[in-house]
């Protein structure tokens, strides 16, 4: 029997309350803790099925709704907004806060961080800033655009922030980033065909008000800055090569450049000398492999990797 609970903590910005969640297994001590870091324009509730799957097999699973997302965003009053400045640092510190709290709650057992999409960028940031504090990392739906493209995106978003404010919503900025992902799936059934081949998943996503907001220019600026950081030689040099890493994605995922960007990220870890590195591309899979038609296969693969590293 999986026990689910909700709790809160003060965000690193000192102003907002972060809502966090814990799925506990029916055993005195879990095998390990898996902390999930969710993506942009979503929230931890979307991971309930996967979290219950892991908890039913002995793992404690936790995660928080980032600033501007889920219950944290609903309480804060502004969806898709990290803050006026240093938003990427704040969210990374919130991820760190939860890791510390769960480490105190479950001392002495393995601890894994699993990030999806933007959450994978935050997880990579965490690996650079807090090396040696994890027993493994899992990256889902990750990627890395060219340095020139990331710099251009950051410049455009920064201009919008300067003239309209960081909490402004820019359809131009959105169309150049998230809005471009659906193009390769024309003729489109919906505006979110790119997330999964499972039409039920897509339709549920599009009916969810906590998923359908347009992120602010400030969030895009912060995320582009984060992408610049995790591709920089200085940051990559900080990663601990002893930390095992699993990277998985669909080979039709536009965030990962249909595999090209995923291989690029894998190359960063290889250059750093990561000794235990696994990459898997699922044929035909789109962005959310945990919500794909073959999600049971993906669940089993993640579980197998975790079991082999506990």
C-alpha positions, 0 to 999 in steps of 0.5 A, a space after each residue: 500500500 503506497 502512502 501519499 502525503 503533501 507538505 510545504 517549505 519556504 522557497 529560496 526566494 524567501 517569499 513563496 511557499 513550495 508545495 512538495 509531495 511524497 509517495 512512501 512504500 509499504 516498508 520500514 525503510 525504502 530501498 532509496 529515494 527518487 526525487 523527481 524534477 518536473 518540466 515547464 508548464 506542468 507539475 508533480 501531480 502528473 507523475 503520480 502514476 509513475 511515482 506509485 509504480 516506484 513506491 510499490 517496488 520499494 522506493 520513496 518518491 518525492 518532488 516539488 512544484 516549482 515556482 510558478 507551477 502547480 500548487 506553488 504557482 496557484 498560491 503565488 498568483 503567477 503561473 510560468 514565472 520564477 521571479 524578477 531575477 536569478 530565477 534559475 538559481 532559486 529553483 535549483 536551490 529549491 530542488 536542493 532544499 528538498 534533497 536535504 530534507 529528504 536526506 534527513 528523513 531517510 539518512 544513509 540510503 541511496 538518493 537519486 535525482 530524476 529530471 524531465 525536460 526543463 527538469 533535466 536542465 535543472 538536474 544537470 545544473 544540480 550535478 554541476 553545483 552540488 557534485 557528489 551529493 547524489 547516488 545517481 541521476 536520470 535525465 528524461 527528455 533532455 537536449 541541448 540546442 546550439 550555443 548561438 540559438 540559445 544566446 539568441 533566445 536569451 537575448 530576445 527574452 531579455 529584451 521583452 523583460 527590459 521593455 515589458 517586465 519579466 512577468 510579461 507573456 510574449 507570444 513571439 518568445 513562446 513561438 520561437 521555443 515551445 511553440 516550434 515543437 509541433 511543426 514536425 508532426 504536421 498535419 497536427 491533430 492538436 497543439 501538443 501532438 509533440 508530447 506523446 503518441 497517446 491521444 488520451 495523454 495529449 487531450 488530458 494535458 490540453 484540458 489541464 489549466 496547470 499545463 496550458 498557460 504560456 510561460 513568461 519572458 522571464 522564465 524563458 530568459 532564465 531557462 536560456 541562461 541555465 542552458 548556457 551554464 550547463 553547456 559551459 566547460 567550467 560548469 561541466 568540469 564541476 560534475 562528479 564523474 563517479 555519479 552514474 547517469 541514465 539518459 533516455 528519450 524518444 527518437 522523435 522528441 523535438 526537445 532532444 533534436 530527435 536524438 541529436 541533442 540527446 547524443 550531444 548531452 551524452 557527449 558532455 558526460 563522456 568528456 567529463 569522464 563519467 564512468 557509468 553512463 547509459 543512454 537509450 532512445 526509444 523508436 517513435 517516442 516523443 517528448 514524454 516517454 513516461 506518458 508514451 504508448 510504451 510507458 510500461 517498457 520505460 517504467 521497467 527500464 528505469 526500475 531496472 537501472 535503479 535496482 542495479 544501482 541500489 
